[in-house]
Amino acid sequence: MAIIITDECINCGACEPECPNTAIYEGGVTWTWAGGTKLADVTLEDGTVIDAKSKMSPVSDEFYYIVSGKCTECTGFHEEPQCAAVCPVDCCVDDPDVRETKEELLAKKKMLHAEA
């Protein structure tokens, strides 16, 4: 599963630098698949191929947010999600709408950090 940031977020920003996948962004900030990676292109679930450097719309305009497609729960990097470990208000929690196996999370990590 992925991690989400709830609306209890105090916008402290402690989580953002901890993410090894650059999946966490400040509210209102556009994001890219390539951010923090060497990705050139990304194939979406529907088969569409997009430039990984294309700017995507923010998931939240108010609070820090996590792009679920980039979140691996730190699998392959750390024993636990680092955003949750450093959050002072415990607002980085499991996303009940995005459930993934350890194998799926490792495959996502491999895709995000593949050599270009």
C-alpha positions as CSV (number, residue, x, y, z in Angstrom):
1,M,0.0,0.0,0.0
2,A,1.0,3.6,-0.2
3,I,1.1,6.2,2.5
4,I,-1.1,9.3,2.5
5,I,-0.8,12.5,4.5
6,T,-4.0,13.4,6.3
7,D,-5.5,16.8,6.8
8,E,-4.0,16.9,10.3
9,C,-0.7,17.9,8.5
10,I,0.8,21.0,10.0
11,N,3.0,21.6,6.9
12,C,6.2,21.3,8.8
13,G,8.0,19.7,5.8
14,A,9.8,17.1,7.9
15,C,8.7,14.3,5.7
16,E,9.7,15.6,2.3
17,P,13.5,15.2,2.5
18,E,13.1,11.7,4.0
19,C,11.5,10.2,0.9
20,P,13.9,8.1,-1.2
21,N,11.5,8.2,-4.1
22,T,10.8,12.0,-4.1
23,A,7.1,11.1,-3.8
24,I,6.3,13.9,-1.2
25,Y,5.6,17.5,-2.3
26,E,4.4,20.7,-0.7
27,G,0.8,21.5,-1.2
28,G,0.2,23.4,-4.5
29,V,3.5,22.3,-6.0
30,T,3.5,20.4,-9.3
31,W,5.3,17.1,-9.4
32,T,7.1,14.9,-12.0
33,W,7.7,11.2,-12.2
34,A,11.4,12.0,-12.9
35,G,11.9,14.1,-9.8
36,G,14.7,12.5,-7.9
37,T,15.1,9.7,-10.4
38,K,16.7,9.0,-13.8
39,L,13.4,8.2,-15.5
40,A,12.9,9.4,-19.1
41,D,9.5,7.9,-19.8
42,V,6.7,6.4,-17.7
43,T,4.1,3.9,-18.9
44,L,0.8,4.5,-17.0
45,E,-1.6,1.7,-16.0
46,D,-3.7,2.5,-19.1
47,G,-0.7,2.0,-21.4
48,T,-0.1,5.7,-22.0
49,V,3.5,6.6,-22.2
50,I,4.4,10.1,-20.9
51,D,7.6,12.1,-20.6
52,A,8.7,11.6,-17.0
53,K,9.7,15.3,-16.8
54,S,6.1,16.4,-17.6
55,K,4.7,18.5,-14.8
56,M,1.7,16.9,-13.1
57,S,-1.1,18.7,-11.1
58,P,-0.7,18.8,-7.4
59,V,-2.6,16.2,-5.4
60,S,-3.4,18.8,-2.7
61,D,-3.3,22.6,-2.7
62,E,-3.3,22.9,1.1
63,F,-1.1,20.2,2.6
64,Y,2.0,18.2,1.8
65,Y,1.0,15.2,-0.3
66,I,2.4,11.9,-1.4
67,V,2.1,10.7,-5.0
68,S,0.9,7.1,-4.5
69,G,2.4,6.0,-7.8
70,K,5.9,6.9,-6.5
71,C,5.4,5.7,-2.9
72,T,7.1,2.4,-2.1
73,E,6.6,2.7,1.7
74,C,10.4,2.9,1.7
75,T,10.5,-0.8,0.8
76,G,14.0,-1.7,-0.3
77,F,15.5,1.4,1.4
78,H,14.3,1.2,5.1
79,E,12.5,-1.0,7.5
80,E,9.6,1.5,7.8
81,P,8.2,4.5,5.9
82,Q,10.5,7.3,6.8
83,C,7.8,10.0,6.4
84,A,5.7,8.3,9.2
85,A,8.8,7.9,11.3
86,V,9.6,11.6,11.4
87,C,6.1,13.1,11.3
88,P,5.5,15.0,14.6
89,V,1.7,14.7,14.3
90,D,1.4,11.2,13.0
91,C,-0.5,12.2,9.8
92,C,1.5,9.9,7.4
93,V,-0.7,6.8,7.4
94,D,-1.5,3.8,5.3
95,D,-3.7,4.6,2.3
96,P,-6.6,2.2,2.5
97,D,-7.3,2.8,-1.2
98,V,-3.9,1.8,-2.5
99,R,-2.9,-1.8,-1.4
100,E,0.2,-3.3,-2.8
101,T,2.3,-6.4,-2.0
102,K,5.9,-6.2,-1.1
103,E,6.8,-7.6,-4.5
104,E,4.8,-4.8,-6.2
105,L,6.5,-2.2,-4.0
106,L,9.9,-3.6,-4.9
107,A,9.0,-3.6,-8.6
108,K,7.9,0.1,-8.3
109,K,11.3,0.9,-6.6
110,K,13.1,-0.9,-9.4
111,M,11.1,1.1,-12.1
112,L,11.7,4.4,-10.4
113,H,15.4,3.9,-9.9
114,A,16.3,2.1,-13.1
115,E,19.3,3.4,-14.9
116,A,18.3,5.6,-17.8
